[in-house]
Amino acid sequence: MKKQTNIDAGYFKTKLEKELKTLEAELRSVGHVNPDNPKDWEPSSGVVDINASDLADIADNIGSYESNTAILKPLEKQYNDVKLALEKIKKGAYGICEVGNEPIEKERLEANPAARTCLAHKEHQL
């Protein structure tokens, strides 16, 4: 694997750690960590006692759950990408395209420090 020498890993580590904290707070506002799989987040909804609640409360609860699901999924993907980028920094493999194994452009990393591919391969889903 090629290593990129013109990237300041410490600079990007700081950016990624800050982004990770922000993402964790956003995720906690709409979900919680799955106790059976710590890499997975589950959407939250208000606690409603079905036996004591009226149909409007139940419907609101379902709507909240659906909204949180839509918000949670992209946040969870970005959160996992940030964690992966931080792991790559530890291993000395940060800034290398996962598709072509070439250095990721500094401009791309500035825009998205958790980028997993270079610009030429950004359309590849990872």
MODELLER restraints for C-alpha pairs under 7 A, 6 or more apart:
rsr = mdl.restraints
at = mdl.atoms
rsr.add(forms.Gaussian(group=physical.xy_distance, feature=features.Distance(at['CA:1:A'], at['CA:101:A']), mean=6.57, stdev=0.5))
rsr.add(forms.Gaussian(group=physical.xy_distance, feature=features.Distance(at['CA:2:A'], at['CA:101:A']), mean=6.69, stdev=0.5))
rsr.add(forms.Gaussian(group=physical.xy_distance, feature=features.Distance(at['CA:2:A'], at['CA:102:A']), mean=6.71, stdev=0.5))
rsr.add(forms.Gaussian(group=physical.xy_distance, feature=features.Distance(at['CA:3:A'], at['CA:93:A']), mean=6.16, stdev=0.5))
rsr.add(forms.Gaussian(group=physical.xy_distance, feature=features.Distance(at['CA:3:A'], at['CA:96:A']), mean=6.89, stdev=0.5))
rsr.add(forms.Gaussian(group=physical.xy_distance, feature=features.Distance(at['CA:4:A'], at['CA:95:A']), mean=6.46, stdev=0.5))
rsr.add(forms.Gaussian(group=physical.xy_distance, feature=features.Distance(at['CA:4:A'], at['CA:96:A']), mean=6.91, stdev=0.5))
rsr.add(forms.Gaussian(group=physical.xy_distance, feature=features.Distance(at['CA:4:A'], at['CA:103:A']), mean=5.79, stdev=0.5))
rsr.add(forms.Gaussian(group=physical.xy_distance, feature=features.Distance(at['CA:7:A'], at['CA:106:A']), mean=6.98, stdev=0.5))
rsr.add(forms.Gaussian(group=physical.xy_distance, feature=features.Distance(at['CA:9:A'], at['CA:89:A']), mean=6.46, stdev=0.5))
rsr.add(forms.Gaussian(group=physical.xy_distance, feature=features.Distance(at['CA:12:A'], at['CA:113:A']), mean=6.42, stdev=0.5))
rsr.add(forms.Gaussian(group=physical.xy_distance, feature=features.Distance(at['CA:13:A'], at['CA:86:A']), mean=6.42, stdev=0.5))
rsr.add(forms.Gaussian(group=physical.xy_distance, feature=features.Distance(at['CA:16:A'], at['CA:82:A']), mean=6.17, stdev=0.5))
rsr.add(forms.Gaussian(group=physical.xy_distance, feature=features.Distance(at['CA:16:A'], at['CA:86:A']), mean=6.92, stdev=0.5))
rsr.add(forms.Gaussian(group=physical.xy_distance, feature=features.Distance(at['CA:16:A'], at['CA:113:A']), mean=6.52, stdev=0.5))
rsr.add(forms.Gaussian(group=physical.xy_distance, feature=features.Distance(at['CA:20:A'], at['CA:79:A']), mean=6.31, stdev=0.5))
rsr.add(forms.Gaussian(group=physical.xy_distance, feature=features.Distance(at['CA:20:A'], at['CA:82:A']), mean=6.42, stdev=0.5))
rsr.add(forms.Gaussian(group=physical.xy_distance, feature=features.Distance(at['CA:23:A'], at['CA:75:A']), mean=6.65, stdev=0.5))
rsr.add(forms.Gaussian(group=physical.xy_distance, feature=features.Distance(at['CA:23:A'], at['CA:79:A']), mean=6.06, stdev=0.5))
rsr.add(forms.Gaussian(group=physical.xy_distance, feature=features.Distance(at['CA:27:A'], at['CA:72:A']), mean=6.33, stdev=0.5))
rsr.add(forms.Gaussian(group=physical.xy_distance, feature=features.Distance(at['CA:27:A'], at['CA:75:A']), mean=6.64, stdev=0.5))
rsr.add(forms.Gaussian(group=physical.xy_distance, feature=features.Distance(at['CA:30:A'], at['CA:43:A']), mean=5.83, stdev=0.5))
rsr.add(forms.Gaussian(group=physical.xy_distance, feature=features.Distance(at['CA:30:A'], at['CA:44:A']), mean=5.68, stdev=0.5))
rsr.add(forms.Gaussian(group=physical.xy_distance, feature=features.Distance(at['CA:30:A'], at['CA:68:A']), mean=5.21, stdev=0.5))
rsr.add(forms.Gaussian(group=physical.xy_distance, feature=features.Distance(at['CA:30:A'], at['CA:72:A']), mean=6.52, stdev=0.5))
rsr.add(forms.Gaussian(group=physical.xy_distance, feature=features.Distance(at['CA:31:A'], at['CA:41:A']), mean=6.38, stdev=0.5))
rsr.add(forms.Gaussian(group=physical.xy_distance, feature=features.Distance(at['CA:31:A'], at['CA:42:A']), mean=5.32, stdev=0.5))
rsr.add(forms.Gaussian(group=physical.xy_distance, feature=features.Distance(at['CA:31:A'], at['CA:43:A']), mean=4.07, stdev=0.5))
rsr.add(forms.Gaussian(group=physical.xy_distance, feature=features.Distance(at['CA:31:A'], at['CA:44:A']), mean=4.44, stdev=0.5))
rsr.add(forms.Gaussian(group=physical.xy_distance, feature=features.Distance(at['CA:32:A'], at['CA:41:A']), mean=5.51, stdev=0.5))
rsr.add(forms.Gaussian(group=physical.xy_distance, feature=features.Distance(at['CA:32:A'], at['CA:42:A']), mean=5.48, stdev=0.5))
rsr.add(forms.Gaussian(group=physical.xy_distance, feature=features.Distance(at['CA:32:A'], at['CA:43:A']), mean=6.53, stdev=0.5))
rsr.add(forms.Gaussian(group=physical.xy_distance, feature=features.Distance(at['CA:32:A'], at['CA:44:A']), mean=6.66, stdev=0.5))
rsr.add(forms.Gaussian(group=physical.xy_distance, feature=features.Distance(at['CA:33:A'], at['CA:40:A']), mean=6.05, stdev=0.5))
rsr.add(forms.Gaussian(group=physical.xy_distance, feature=features.Distance(at['CA:33:A'], at['CA:41:A']), mean=4.45, stdev=0.5))
rsr.add(forms.Gaussian(group=physical.xy_distance, feature=features.Distance(at['CA:33:A'], at['CA:42:A']), mean=6.17, stdev=0.5))
rsr.add(forms.Gaussian(group=physical.xy_distance, feature=features.Distance(at['CA:34:A'], at['CA:40:A']), mean=5.51, stdev=0.5))
rsr.add(forms.Gaussian(group=physical.xy_distance, feature=features.Distance(at['CA:34:A'], at['CA:41:A']), mean=5.37, stdev=0.5))
rsr.add(forms.Gaussian(group=physical.xy_distance, feature=features.Distance(at['CA:34:A'], at['CA:42:A']), mean=5.93, stdev=0.5))
rsr.add(forms.Gaussian(group=physical.xy_distance, feature=features.Distance(at['CA:41:A'], at['CA:76:A']), mean=6.73, stdev=0.5))
rsr.add(forms.Gaussian(group=physical.xy_distance, feature=features.Distance(at['CA:43:A'], at['CA:65:A']), mean=6.28, stdev=0.5))
rsr.add(forms.Gaussian(group=physical.xy_distance, feature=features.Distance(at['CA:43:A'], at['CA:68:A']), mean=5.47, stdev=0.5))
rsr.add(forms.Gaussian(group=physical.xy_distance, feature=features.Distance(at['CA:43:A'], at['CA:69:A']), mean=5.22, stdev=0.5))
rsr.add(forms.Gaussian(group=physical.xy_distance, feature=features.Distance(at['CA:43:A'], at['CA:72:A']), mean=6.49, stdev=0.5))
rsr.add(forms.Gaussian(group=physical.xy_distance, feature=features.Distance(at['CA:44:A'], at['CA:65:A']), mean=5.94, stdev=0.5))
rsr.add(forms.Gaussian(group=physical.xy_distance, feature=features.Distance(at['CA:44:A'], at['CA:68:A']), mean=6.66, stdev=0.5))
rsr.add(forms.Gaussian(group=physical.xy_distance, feature=features.Distance(at['CA:45:A'], at['CA:61:A']), mean=5.88, stdev=0.5))
rsr.add(forms.Gaussian(group=physical.xy_distance, feature=features.Distance(at['CA:45:A'], at['CA:64:A']), mean=5.67, stdev=0.5))
rsr.add(forms.Gaussian(group=physical.xy_distance, feature=features.Distance(at['CA:45:A'], at['CA:65:A']), mean=4.75, stdev=0.5))
rsr.add(forms.Gaussian(group=physical.xy_distance, feature=features.Distance(at['CA:46:A'], at['CA:61:A']), mean=5.73, stdev=0.5))
rsr.add(forms.Gaussian(group=physical.xy_distance, feature=features.Distance(at['CA:48:A'], at['CA:58:A']), mean=6.80, stdev=0.5))
rsr.add(forms.Gaussian(group=physical.xy_distance, feature=features.Distance(at['CA:50:A'], at['CA:58:A']), mean=6.95, stdev=0.5))
rsr.add(forms.Gaussian(group=physical.xy_distance, feature=features.Distance(at['CA:81:A'], at['CA:114:A']), mean=5.66, stdev=0.5))
rsr.add(forms.Gaussian(group=physical.xy_distance, feature=features.Distance(at['CA:82:A'], at['CA:114:A']), mean=5.02, stdev=0.5))
rsr.add(forms.Gaussian(group=physical.xy_distance, feature=features.Distance(at['CA:85:A'], at['CA:94:A']), mean=6.39, stdev=0.5))
rsr.add(forms.Gaussian(group=physical.xy_distance, feature=features.Distance(at['CA:85:A'], at['CA:114:A']), mean=5.41, stdev=0.5))
rsr.add(forms.Gaussian(group=physical.xy_distance, feature=features.Distance(at['CA:88:A'], at['CA:94:A']), mean=4.76, stdev=0.5))
rsr.add(forms.Gaussian(group=physical.xy_distance, feature=features.Distance(at['CA:95:A'], at['CA:103:A']), mean=5.77, stdev=0.5))
rsr.add(forms.Gaussian(group=physical.xy_distance, feature=features.Distance(at['CA:95:A'], at['CA:104:A']), mean=5.16, stdev=0.5))
rsr.add(forms.Gaussian(group=physical.xy_distance, feature=features.Distance(at['CA:96:A'], at['CA:102:A']), mean=5.55, stdev=0.5))
rsr.add(forms.Gaussian(group=physical.xy_distance, feature=features.Distance(at['CA:96:A'], at['CA:103:A']), mean=4.55, stdev=0.5))
rsr.add(forms.Gaussian(group=physical.xy_distance, feature=features.Distance(at['CA:96:A'], at['CA:104:A']), mean=5.47, stdev=0.5))
rsr.add(forms.Gaussian(group=physical.xy_distance, feature=features.Distance(at['CA:97:A'], at['CA:103:A']), mean=5.93, stdev=0.5))
rsr.add(forms.Gaussian(group=physical.xy_distance, feature=features.Distance(at['CA:97:A'], at['CA:104:A']), mean=5.65, stdev=0.5))
rsr.add(forms.Gaussian(group=physical.xy_distance, feature=features.Distance(at['CA:97:A'], at['CA:116:A']), mean=5.79, stdev=0.5))
rsr.add(forms.Gaussian(group=physical.xy_distance, feature=features.Distance(at['CA:97:A'], at['CA:117:A']), mean=4.14, stdev=0.5))
rsr.add(forms.Gaussian(group=physical.xy_distance, feature=features.Distance(at['CA:97:A'], at['CA:118:A']), mean=5.33, stdev=0.5))
rsr.add(forms.Gaussian(group=physical.xy_distance, feature=features.Distance(at['CA:98:A'], at['CA:116:A']), mean=5.94, stdev=0.5))
rsr.add(forms.Gaussian(group=physical.xy_distance, feature=features.Distance(at['CA:98:A'], at['CA:117:A']), mean=5.59, stdev=0.5))
rsr.add(forms.Gaussian(group=physical.xy_distance, feature=features.Distance(at['CA:99:A'], at['CA:117:A']), mean=6.44, stdev=0.5))
rsr.add(forms.Gaussian(group=physical.xy_distance, feature=features.Distance(at['CA:99:A'], at['CA:121:A']), mean=6.70, stdev=0.5))
rsr.add(forms.Gaussian(group=physical.xy_distance, feature=features.Distance(at['CA:103:A'], at['CA:118:A']), mean=6.95, stdev=0.5))
rsr.add(forms.Gaussian(group=physical.xy_distance, feature=features.Distance(at['CA:104:A'], at['CA:117:A']), mean=6.33, stdev=0.5))
rsr.add(forms.Gaussian(group=physical.xy_distance, feature=features.Distance(at['CA:104:A'], at['CA:118:A']), mean=4.37, stdev=0.5))
rsr.add(forms.Gaussian(group=physical.xy_distance, feature=features.Distance(at['CA:105:A'], at['CA:118:A']), mean=6.22, stdev=0.5))
rsr.add(forms.Gaussian(group=physical.xy_distance, feature=features.Distance(at['CA:109:A'], at['CA:115:A']), mean=6.16, stdev=0.5))
